[in-house]
Amino acid sequence: SGEALSEQFKEFGVDQIVSGNNTMNPSTEDFISAYKKINADHIFVFPNNKNIIMAAKQSAQLYKGAEIHVIETKTIPQCYSALTMLDFSSDDVQTIVEGFNEAIANVTSGEVTYSIRDCNIGGVEIHKGEYMAILNGKIVASVPSKIDVLPALLSKVENMEDKQVIVIIFGEDVTEEEKELAIAAVQNACPNVEVGALNGGQSVYSYWIDIE
């Protein structure tokens, strides 16, 4: 989800967006419907969610109009990184696939979402109304502040001293003032890392974070 992010992906060269979220996963037929709109011999598919990879693979087996290559992205940050590394001058499919997979392997994915109840998950105490920091699919912190959650998340990244780039993708609930504060918080937490940001417009997640 996220209209602004969809437009950004199209600027990177994406032809079709199959919309969905954690509670509305696209079906095999949704993928095939998208393939039919693309005039290409090879189509690269980014599921961007571990729960969608199977449907994408099934659609690849069923569709005969092109050769489908499922790039097993599990997060939006992985997809973002892969697309920014795409070499449009290459006409070798295997080289393109290897480039995508290499980019994905270098990504640490962060997500921030809002807790709707008190709970304890994986030893992390979570209170209703707090912001949960999720790192590569695992909840690593929960704090009251939408801004303070970012340094809390980054403090849990392994080998952070080796990272060079952080890209923050803002959700629809983040105000302009909060965007500035979020960027400043990340810069203060990681002064030696290049920080970028863009509007995603996604629901559910205040931030998606690409760490490389």
VEXDREN-2710 file (C-alpha; in Angstrom, 1 decimal):
% VEXDREN-2710
k/r/px/py/pz
1/SER/0.0/0.0/0.0
2/GLY/1.1/3.6/-0.5
3/GLU/0.2/5.7/-3.6
4/ALA/3.4/7.8/-3.3
5/LEU/5.6/4.8/-3.1
6/SER/3.9/3.2/-6.0
7/GLU/4.6/6.3/-8.1
8/GLN/8.2/6.2/-7.0
9/PHE/8.5/2.5/-8.0
10/LYS/7.1/3.4/-11.4
11/GLU/9.7/6.1/-11.8
12/PHE/12.3/3.3/-11.2
13/GLY/10.8/1.3/-14.1
14/VAL/8.1/-0.8/-12.5
15/ASP/5.2/-1.5/-15.0
16/GLN/2.5/-2.9/-12.7
17/ILE/1.7/-2.6/-9.0
18/VAL/-0.4/-5.4/-7.4
19/SER/-1.7/-3.7/-4.3
20/GLY/-2.0/-5.5/-0.9
21/ASN/-1.1/-5.4/2.7
22/ASN/-0.7/-7.7/5.7
23/THR/-4.4/-8.4/5.8
24/MET/-5.2/-8.4/2.1
25/ASN/-2.7/-10.6/0.3
26/PRO/-3.0/-10.7/-3.5
27/SER/-3.9/-13.9/-5.2
28/THR/-2.3/-15.9/-8.0
29/GLU/-5.0/-14.5/-10.3
30/ASP/-4.1/-10.9/-9.2
31/PHE/-0.5/-11.6/-10.4
32/ILE/-1.6/-13.1/-13.7
33/SER/-3.9/-10.2/-14.4
34/ALA/-0.9/-7.9/-14.0
35/TYR/1.3/-10.0/-16.3
36/LYS/-1.3/-9.8/-19.1
37/LYS/-0.9/-6.0/-19.1
38/ILE/2.9/-6.2/-19.7
39/ASN/4.4/-6.7/-23.1
40/ALA/7.7/-8.4/-22.3
41/ASP/9.5/-11.7/-22.7
42/HIS/10.8/-11.6/-19.1
43/ILE/8.9/-10.2/-16.1
44/PHE/10.5/-9.7/-12.7
45/VAL/8.2/-10.0/-9.7
46/PHE/8.9/-8.6/-6.2
47/PRO/6.4/-10.0/-3.6
48/ASN/7.7/-7.7/-0.8
49/ASN/6.1/-10.0/1.9
50/LYS/7.0/-13.5/2.9
51/ASN/3.3/-14.4/2.8
52/ILE/3.0/-13.5/-0.8
53/ILE/6.0/-15.4/-2.3
54/MET/4.1/-18.6/-2.7
55/ALA/1.3/-17.0/-4.7
56/ALA/3.9/-15.3/-6.9
57/LYS/5.7/-18.6/-7.6
58/GLN/2.4/-20.3/-8.4
59/SER/1.5/-17.5/-10.8
60/ALA/4.9/-17.9/-12.5
61/GLN/4.3/-21.6/-13.1
62/LEU/0.8/-21.0/-14.5
63/TYR/1.5/-18.0/-16.8
64/LYS/2.7/-18.9/-20.3
65/GLY/2.8/-15.5/-21.9
66/ALA/6.3/-14.6/-20.6
67/GLU/9.1/-16.0/-18.5
68/ILE/8.5/-15.0/-14.9
69/HIS/11.3/-14.4/-12.4
70/VAL/10.3/-14.2/-8.8
71/ILE/12.8/-12.1/-6.8
72/GLU/12.1/-13.3/-3.2
73/THR/11.8/-9.9/-1.5
74/LYS/10.2/-10.1/1.9
75/THR/10.1/-6.4/2.7
76/ILE/9.5/-3.1/0.9
77/PRO/13.1/-1.9/1.8
78/GLN/14.5/-4.9/0.0
79/CYS/12.5/-4.1/-3.1
80/TYR/13.5/-0.4/-2.9
81/SER/17.2/-1.3/-2.8
82/ALA/16.9/-3.8/-5.7
83/LEU/15.2/-1.4/-7.9
84/THR/17.7/1.4/-7.3
85/MET/20.5/-1.0/-8.4
86/LEU/18.8/-2.1/-11.7
87/ASP/21.1/-1.7/-14.7
88/PHE/18.9/-0.9/-17.6
89/SER/21.8/-1.3/-20.0
90/SER/22.0/-5.0/-19.3
91/ASP/20.3/-7.5/-21.5
92/ASP/21.4/-10.6/-19.6
93/VAL/18.6/-11.9/-17.5
94/GLN/20.8/-14.0/-15.2
95/THR/23.0/-11.0/-14.5
96/ILE/19.9/-8.9/-13.7
97/VAL/18.6/-11.5/-11.3
98/GLU/22.0/-11.9/-9.6
99/GLY/22.2/-8.1/-9.2
100/PHE/18.7/-8.0/-7.6
101/ASN/19.6/-10.8/-5.2
102/GLU/23.0/-9.2/-4.3
103/ALA/21.2/-5.9/-3.4
104/ILE/18.6/-7.7/-1.3
105/ALA/21.3/-9.6/0.6
106/ASN/22.9/-6.3/1.7
107/VAL/19.6/-4.9/3.1
108/THR/18.6/-4.7/6.8
109/SER/14.9/-3.9/6.9
110/GLY/13.3/-1.8/9.5
111/GLU/9.6/-1.2/10.1
112/VAL/7.7/0.9/12.7
113/THR/4.0/0.3/13.5
114/TYR/1.5/1.2/16.2
115/SER/0.5/-1.2/19.0
116/ILE/-3.2/-1.6/19.6
117/ARG/-2.9/-3.7/22.8
118/ASP/-0.6/-4.6/25.7
119/CYS/1.4/-7.7/25.1
120/ASN/4.8/-9.3/25.3
121/ILE/6.4/-10.6/22.1
122/GLY/9.8/-12.3/22.1
123/GLY/10.6/-10.8/25.5
124/VAL/9.8/-7.3/24.4
125/GLU/7.2/-5.6/26.7
126/ILE/4.7/-3.7/24.5
127/HIS/2.0/-1.3/25.7
128/LYS/-1.0/-0.1/23.8
129/GLY/-0.3/3.1/22.0
130/GLU/3.5/2.6/21.7
131/TYR/5.5/2.4/18.5
132/MET/7.1/-1.0/17.8
133/ALA/10.4/-1.2/16.1
134/ILE/10.7/-4.3/13.8
135/LEU/14.0/-5.4/12.5
136/ASN/14.1/-8.1/9.8
137/GLY/10.7/-9.3/10.9
138/LYS/11.4/-9.4/14.6
139/ILE/10.1/-6.9/17.2
140/VAL/13.2/-5.4/18.9
141/ALA/11.8/-2.4/20.9
142/SER/8.6/-0.6/21.8
143/VAL/8.6/3.1/22.9
144/PRO/5.9/5.8/23.3
145/SER/7.5/8.2/20.9
146/LYS/7.2/8.0/17.1
147/ILE/10.5/9.8/16.8
148/ASP/12.5/8.0/19.6
149/VAL/11.6/4.6/18.1
150/LEU/14.0/5.2/15.3
151/PRO/17.2/5.4/17.4
152/ALA/15.9/2.5/19.4
153/LEU/15.6/0.5/16.2
154/LEU/19.0/1.5/14.9
155/SER/20.6/0.6/18.2
156/LYS/19.6/-3.0/17.5
157/VAL/21.2/-3.3/14.1
158/GLU/24.2/-5.6/14.0
159/ASN/27.4/-4.1/12.6
160/MET/25.9/-0.7/12.3
161/GLU/29.4/0.8/12.0
162/ASP/29.7/-0.9/8.6
163/LYS/26.5/0.5/7.2
164/GLN/26.7/3.4/4.7
165/VAL/23.1/4.4/3.8
166/ILE/19.7/4.7/5.5
167/VAL/16.6/5.5/3.6
168/ILE/13.4/6.4/5.5
169/ILE/10.1/5.8/3.8
170/PHE/7.4/7.9/5.5
171/GLY/3.9/6.5/6.1
172/GLU/0.6/8.5/5.7
173/ASP/0.4/9.2/9.5
174/VAL/3.8/11.1/9.6
175/THR/3.4/14.9/9.7
176/GLU/5.8/17.3/7.9
177/GLU/7.2/18.3/11.3
178/GLU/7.7/14.7/12.3
179/LYS/9.5/14.0/9.1
180/GLU/12.1/16.6/9.9
181/LEU/12.4/15.3/13.5
182/ALA/12.8/11.7/12.2
183/ILE/15.6/12.6/9.8
184/ALA/17.4/14.5/12.5
185/ALA/17.0/11.6/15.0
186/VAL/18.5/9.2/12.5
187/GLN/21.3/11.5/11.6
188/ASN/22.1/12.0/15.3
189/ALA/22.0/8.3/16.0
190/CYS/24.2/7.5/12.9
191/PRO/26.3/10.6/12.1
192/ASN/28.6/8.7/9.7
193/VAL/25.8/7.3/7.5
194/GLU/24.2/9.0/4.5
195/VAL/20.5/9.5/5.3
196/GLY/17.8/9.8/2.6
197/ALA/14.0/10.0/2.8
198/LEU/10.9/9.8/0.7
199/ASN/7.2/9.8/1.1
200/GLY/5.6/6.4/0.8
201/GLY/2.0/7.2/1.9
202/GLN/1.6/3.6/3.3
203/SER/-0.9/2.8/6.0
204/VAL/-0.2/0.7/9.1
205/TYR/3.6/1.4/9.1
206/SER/4.8/4.9/10.1
207/TYR/8.2/4.1/8.6
208/TRP/9.8/1.6/6.4
209/ILE/13.6/1.8/6.7
210/ASP/16.2/0.6/4.3
211/ILE/19.6/0.1/6.0
212/GLU/22.6/-0.8/3.8
END
